[in-house]
Amino acid sequence: MPWTRAIASSGVDRYSNWPESVRQLPQVGSLADANVERIIALRPDLVLLRPRNRVVERLEGLGIKVLALDAKTHADMRRNMEAVAQAIGKPGAGEALWQRTDVRLNAARARVPVAWQGRRVYFELHGGTAAASEASFIGETLARLGLRNVVPGSLGAFPKLGPEYAVRAEPDLLITNEGRGTPPIASRPGWSAMGAVQRGRFCRIAESHFDVMVRPGPRMDEAAQEILDCLASVDRRSTALP
């Protein structure tokens, strides 16, 4: 989740972009340059931020209620949903939201074609310099859908990996994004010889859609749907899975 938000939509950090309406709200900086004075001026009832943020003590010292949250796993997100619900006086609402999300994730799993169950995936990010492992938030979503991640969790959630890693791993599916600075798949060293590339088993997700896949939050079901859409597009254009 973005590092800080004021409850009741009084202000957001510069990276908040959903729902669309938050783009019209006052911005209060980012992780590196929080504008404490502007946060104070907005008179928030509650500020959400990440643990170990440098502005916590200052805000609390001024009498502003702060809730530090971090989300690296699905379990973290479940706890965060209810923590926020408790903080705004709606106990149980967070757990109810999680349960609805969980149902939609299970429904998404049921729609994954049988031929894709257990298939190996390489999920790339950061312009081709890193990948999402089994231990990442999106890695858990892939597992929920019955897909296997070729990057083990022992490497960390988002290890820095060069293009040669994917070549050696030889995944059944490649997922990358279309963001600026992300090189075309065919230009990666050795990728043109990979079976997944030769058979058209790759997806380049638009930046606007990729965002929901890599930000841990309550839109996990939307991330799962993006993966389903990827599989469907691959099936339409690629050769049959062996």
N, C-alpha and C positions, 0 to 999 in steps of 0.2 A: 504494500500500500504506500501511497505517497507519504512523505515523512511527517507532515503536519496538516491538520484540518481543524477548523473551528466548527463545532456542532451548530446546528440550525443555519448552516450555510452562510455564516457571516464572513468567512474568508478562507482561502485555500493557498496551497503552495503553487509554484509556477508549473509544476508537472501534472497537476490535476486536470483531467480533460473529459471526465465522465461523471454524471450525465452531461450532455452538451451545455446545459444551463450554467454549470460552474465556471465556464469560460468568461462569464460576465461578472464574476465576483472579484472583490479586491484580492490581489496576490500579496503574500507576506514573505516572499523570498523562497529559499530552498535550504537544503541541509547545510550548505556551506556558508550561507549568508542570510540567516533568519533575521527579519526585521522586527525585533521585539517591540519597538515603539509602535509599529503599525498594528501588531497583534493586540497590544494593550488598548489602542484606540478603538478597535472593533468591539471591545468589551465582551469577549466570548464567555459563555457559561462553562465551556470545556474545550480544551485543546488536545488533539490527538497527535502524537509524535512517536518517533522511534526511541528505543532505549538508548541511554548514553548520549542523548542529544545535549549539546552544550548550553541550550537555553532553559533546560528544565528547572534548575535551581533558581534562576532569575525570575521565571514566571511564577513558580510556587512562592517565592519570596514576596511577590506582589499580590499574593492572594488569589491567583488564577488556578483553577483546578486543571490538572494535567493527567492524562492517561497515556502511558508509554506502551506501545504495542509493536510487536514484530511478527512477521508471518513468513516462515520458511517451509512449512508443511501444511497439509490439509488439516491436521490436528490443531496446529497453531491458529488457522483461520477459524475453525470451529470455536475455539476458546475466545478469540478476538470478537467474533460476532456477539457472543453472549456478554463479554466484558463491556462492550459499547452499549448494549441493551440495558445492562444493569446501571451503567453510568448515567444514562439519560432517563432513568426511571421507568423502563419498560422490561422488567425481568421476564425471561422466557422468550422474548421476541427474537433474540439472537439464535437460540437453539431451534426455534421454529423455522427460522430462515435457513439454517443449516440442514434441517430435515427435508425441506422442500428442494434445496439444492442437491442433496444426496439422492433423492428420488430421481431427479432429472439426470444425474450422472449415471445412475443405474440404467435408465431408459436409453441413454446414449450408448452404453456398453452393449445393450441388446441389439442396437442397430448396426454394430460393426459387422461387416461381412465375414462369414466363417473363414473364407480364404485368407483374411488378414489376421486372424487370431494367432498370437504368438510370433508375428513377424517382427523383424528387427528394425529399429528406427534410429536415425541420427538426427537430432534436433539442434540446429546451429543458431547462434545468436552473436551479437556484438560485431556485426559486419564480417563474420567468418573467422573471428579470432578465438571464439570460445564455443562451448556446447553445453546443453542442459543434461545433467546426469540423472541416474535413477534417484538420487537424493534430492533433486530439485522439486520445486512445486509443480512445474509442468511435467516433470518426470513421473510424479505420482499420478497425474492425470492420464498420462500415456498408459501406465500400468493398470489404472482403473478400466481403461478401454480394452485391455487384453493384449496390448502391444509390448514388445520388449525393447529396452533401451540398450544400445551398444556401448554406452559410456557408463561404467560402474560408479556407484556412489562413493567408492573408496577414493576417487579422484577429487571429491568435493562436489558441491552443488552445481557450480558453473566453471569447470576447469578451462584454462586456456589451452586450446588444442590447435595444431596446424592442420592444413588440408590433408596431410598424409595420414592422419589418424583415421579419417573416414575411409580412405583408400584401403588401409589395412583391415578395418573392421568389416568392409563390404556389406553394408546394411541393405535391407530390402526396400527401404524408403528413406529419402532425404527431405527434411523440412528446413527451409531457409526463409529469409524475408527479403522484401524488395526495397529496403531502406537505402538511403544514400550511403555510398561507400561500400555496400555489399557487392562483391564482384560476381559476375555471372557464373553460373555453375560450370559452363563449358570451359571457362578460363582457369579453373583451379588446377594446379598440378596433379596430373594423374586421374582426375575425376572423369574425363571423357572415356576412360577405359573401364569405369565401374559398371557393373551390370545394371544397377539402379538407374544410372544416367542413360545408358544405351537403350533400356526398355521404357524410358519415360516415367520412371517411378520416383518423381520428386515434385515438391510443391514450393513455390515462392509466394509466400503470404504477403499481401499488401500491408504496408506499415500500419495503417489504421486498424487492421484486423489483428496484426501480430501483437499489438500492444496488450490486448486482453489475454493473450496466451502466456505472457511472461511477467505480468503483474499479479502477485498473489492477492486474491480478493474474492468477494462473493459472486463473481461472474464465472466461476469455474465451469458451469454448465455451458456457457458461451464458448469458452476455450475448447471444451470437448466437441462442440458442434463444429468449430473451425477444423478440428482434426478429421471429423467425419466428412466434412466438405472436401478436405484434401484427398482423402481416400477415394471419394466418389469421382473427383476430377482425374485422379490417376487411373482409375478403372476405365474411364471413358476413352483415354488416349493411349494407354500402355498395353503391352502384350500380357497375356494371362499369367498369373502367378504359377510357378511350377509346383 
